[in-house]
Amino acid sequence: MPMHAIALTEGLPVDDERSLVDVELPDPVPAPHDLLIEVRAASVNPVDVKQRASSPALAAPRVLGFDGAGVVRAIGSAVTLFRPGDEVWWAGQLDRQGSDADLQLVDERIVGRKPSSLGFAEAAALPLTTITAWESLFDKLRLDASSEGALLVVGATGGVGSILLQLVRELLPGVRTVATASNPENAQWVRSLGASAVANHHGDLVGDTLAAEPDGVDWIFSAHSAGRSEDFARLLKPFGGVVAIDNAQQIDLDTFKPKSLSWHWEFMFTRPVQRTPDMVKQHELLDAVADLVDAGRITTTLQTTLRGWDAAAFREAHRLVESGRTVGKVVVER
C-alpha cells in the first residue's frame, strides 16, 4: 500500500510551490533494528531548511524531517526496546527518509519513549534539540553535577538554546548562564528558562557578558559563531572551551592558543550516521529527558503548531524557520 509523504525533488525557494510536494511512496519495511512508526507530528529545524534550499535536482523524492513523535506500528526482528503500540519520539538521521510522512523507519537505538505528559506536537518539538544540547553539555564540554562556573549561550532563543538552558537549570546547579537575546520579549523567554543574565548578540556581546561575569566565562555554547572567534577568546577564561553547532566561517583559532582554549563541534547525527558502538546513548538520553519532562522539570519548547499534513503546511513551517525570527520550535501536526 502506498503512503502519503511530503518530499523534496529539487532545491527551490520556499515560496515556490514545487519546493516541497505531496507524493505517494511504498510503505517502508523494517530492517532488524528498525521501528516502523506512524508519525503524528514533526517539527522543522534549520537543517531541514538548509537541505531544501541547497539540494540539486533529485532522481527520486527525498522525504525531509528529523524530529518526530508517533506510535510504533511494527518492529524489526532484532528489536528489544519497543513493541507495537508504544508512543515514541526521535530525531532520525541524515541518510534515511525523514519524518514528513505517514510512516517512517527509525533505528530503535535512537528512539525514546514519548513523555506521557506531552501531546504529540509538544513532544515532536524536542528530540533533535534535546540530543544536541545534551551532547554539547555532557559529551563535549564534559560538565556534570559538580561543575561550577559560567556558560555563555549564543543563540539562546532557538530550539537548542531553549532546551539547553533548562538542562543546565535542572542538572547543573553550579553553572550560571548568560543567554543572548535581542529584544525584551526574547530576554523574558530565556530568563523563564533559567538564564541568570542576558546579553545582546546584535549589540555589545562582550560588554554585556562581562557586565554579568566580570572575570569572563568558563564555557560557550554557540549556534552563531561566524566572526566571533576574537570575542569568544576574549570572554573565555584560560583552559575554557566552545562547543559550536553551526557551519561557521571566519573562525580564527589562533586566537585560542594563548589561553589554551578548545573548540568542539557538536553534530547530533554523528552517532547514527557513523553507526558508532554507543548509538544507544541517544535512546538513553531521550528516556532520561522524558522522565524530566514528566516530573515537570523540563517544558516543551513548542511555540507554533501548524495543522494539515501536506506540502502547504510544511512549506509554511519552512518559511517561518527560514525567517530567523522564530522563538522555540515550529511543529506540523496531523
N, C-alpha and C positions, 0 to 999 in steps of 0.2 A: 504494500500500500504506500502511495506517496505521502509525504508530509509537506506542510507549508513552512517556508523559511523566507527570511529577508536576506538578500545576498548582494555582494559586490561583484560587478563584472568588469569595471574599469574605473580608474581614479578620476573623479569629476568633482566640481564644486558642489557643495551641499544643496544649493538652490536648483540644481539640475535634477529633474525627476528620475533620470537614469542613474544617479549616483548610488542609490540603493533601490533594489527592485524586489517585488514579490515573485517567488519561484516555487515550484514543486520538485522535491527531491525524494529519492528512495529512502524508506525507513532505514536507519543505521542498525547494524548488527554488532552486538558487544563482542570484543575480544576478551580473553580470560580475566583480566583485571578491571574490565570496564563495567560501569553502571550505565544503563540506558535510562535517561531521566526525562520526564515530561516537564518542560520548562514552563514555569508560571510567571516569572518576572526576570528581567535582565536589565542591568544598568549599562550606561555608556560612559566609557573612560577616554581620556586623551589618546591612549594607544589605538582605540577604535577609529578616532578621527584621523590620526596620522596615517593609518593603514588605508582608510577610504580615500583620502586626498592624494596619496602618493602612489597608488597602485598602477602598474601598467595594465593594459587590456589583458584579460584572463581567458584561458581556453575553457574553463569550467567555473561555475559560480562559486564564490568564496563566502561562506557564512561568517560574519564577524560576531563579536560579542564574547566576553570573558566572564564577568560576574554573572551569576545566575542563582535562582532559588527555585526548587521544584520538588517533584515526587519521583522516587525510583520506581520504574515500571518493570525492568528486567535486569538480571545480573549475569556477568560472565562466569565461566566455570571455576575460576580461581578466587572469586570474591569471598572475603571473610568478614568485612567490616560493616556491610549493609545487607538489607534484604528488601524485596519489593514492598512498596507502601511507605517506606521511610521518607520523611521530609528532610531535604538536604540543602546545603549551599556550597558554592565552589567558585573558583576563579579561572578554570580552564587552562589552556596552554596555546602557544602561538602556532604550533604545527598541526592543529586539528581543527575541524569545523567548530564553529562557536555556538553561543547561546541564543542568537537571534533566530530561533527556530522552534517548532513544536517539540522536537526531540533532540537530545544531544548525548553523545558518548563522552564520558569523563572517567579517567582512571580513579579508582576508589581511594588511592593513596593521597590524592589532593582534594578530597571532598570531606566536608564536616557535617555533623548533624545541625540542622537549622534550629536556631533558638526558638523554643516553643512559645516564647512571649512576643515574637515578632510575626507580622504578616509576611507574605512572600515579597512584596515590594520593599518593605523595610529591611528585610534580610538581604535582598539582592544588592542593596547599596554597599554592602560591607566587605565581601571576601577579598577582592583584589587589593583594596587599600589596606585592609587589615593585615594581610600577609606581608605587603610591602613595609608597612610601619613596624610590624613585629620583627621581621628580619633585619630592618635598619637598626632598631634599638638593641636587640639581643644577640644577633649573629654578627653584625658588622661593628657596631660601637661597643659591643660586649658589656652592656650595662646590666646590672642586677639590683636586687633589693637593697644591697649595701652601698650602691653608688651614691656619691654626693657631689654636687656641682651644678653648673648652669648649662642649659641647652638652648641654642637659638634655633627656632623653627621657621625657615624661609619657605613661604608657600603654605602658611598655616590654615588658610581658609579653604583650601582644596580638599578633595576626598581623603588623601593620605594624611595631610596635616591634621584634619579634623578627628581622625581616629587615633593618630599618634599622640596628640595632646591628652586624650582620655587614657591611653595605655600608660603614659608617664604618670598621670594623676593617680591612677589606681594601683600601679605595680612598682613605681619608682619614687617612694616618698621623699627621698633625699635629693631629688632633681628638680630644680626650678626651671621654668620655661619662659623664654621671651619669644613671643609669637608675632609674626609680621601680619599687618592688616593695613589697608589703605583708606578706610573711612570709618566713621563711628559705628555703623551697623556691623561691619566685619570685626571691629575691635570688641564689640559686645559679644559676638559669636565666639571668638577664641577665648575670651575670659570665661564664658559659660562652660567651656570645655576644659578649663583648668590652667590657662595661661596665667603666669604671675605678673607679666608685664607685656606691653605691646610696642612694637617698632614699625615704622612706616618704611616698607622696602621701596616705595616710589619716592621717598624723601631722603632724610639723613639716617640711613640704616645704621651706620657706625655710631653716630652720635646718640641716637635713640637707645641703641643696645647698651652702650657704655653708661648712659644715664641710669639704666636699670641695674647693670652689672659693671661697676667701675673698674674691676680688675680683669674684665673680659669673660669669655665663656669657655667651658671645657670641651663642648661638642657643638657641632652644627649639623642639622638636617636641612637639606636643600632640594627644593623642586625647581628652583630658578637660579642656576649657577653661572650663566654666561656673563663674563666680565666682572665677576665678583671675587676672583681669587685674591686680589690685594686686600679687599675688605675683610674677607674671611681670615686671611693671615694676620691682619691687624687685630681682629677681635679674639682670636683663639689664644688661649694660654699655651705655654710650652708643653709639648707632647699631646696636644689636643688633636681632634680628628673631625673630618667632614664625611658624611655619608650623603651621596647625591643620587637622585633618581632620574634626572633629565639627561638628554643627549647634549651636554653643554659644549659650546665652543668658547674660544678665548679664555682658556684656563692656563694660567702660568704657574706651574707647580714649583718653579724655582723659588717663588716667594715663601714656600712652605719649609724650605730646608733650614733656615736659621733657627727656627723654633722646634725642629724635628717633628713637624706636623704630618699627619697622614690623611690620605684621601681614599675613600671606599666607594665603590659603585654598588648599588642595590638594584637587582633585576629579578623580580619575583618569578619569572618564567625559567630561570636557570635550572632549578631542580627538575621540573617536569620535562623540559626540552632536552636536557643533558642526561635524563634518566639516572640521576645520582642515586647511590645506595640509600640515602636518607630522605627520599621523596616523601615518605610517610610523615615527616615532620610537619608538612603543611596540613595534613589531616589532623594531627595532634594539636596544632596551634589553633585551627578553626574550632575544634571542640572546646579548647580552653577558653576561647573568647565567647563561644556560645554560653558557657557557664557564667562568665562575667555579665553577659547581656541579661540572662535570665535571673541573675542576682540583683539586677538594677544598677550595676556599676558602669556599664557601657551602654550608650544610647546610639540608635541608628543615626547616620549622617544623611539620610534621605531628606532632600529639600523639595524636589519636583517630581511628581508622578504623572506620566502620560499614559493614556489608555487607548487601545486599538493596536492589535498585534499585526501591524502591517508596515510596509515600507514608509508610508507617510509619517507615521508616528516616530519611527526610528530616524528619519531624516530630520524631524524637528528636534529630537534629542541630540543628534549630532550638531545641529545648528546652535543649540544652547551651550553645549560643551565647548564648541569651537570659538564661541564669542569670548571666552576667557573671563566672563563676568559671573559665572555661577559660584554659589557658595554651597558646600556639601555636594551631594550626588543627585544625578538625574536618572530615573528608572522608568522603563516601559513595562507595563503590566497587562496581562490578558484582560 
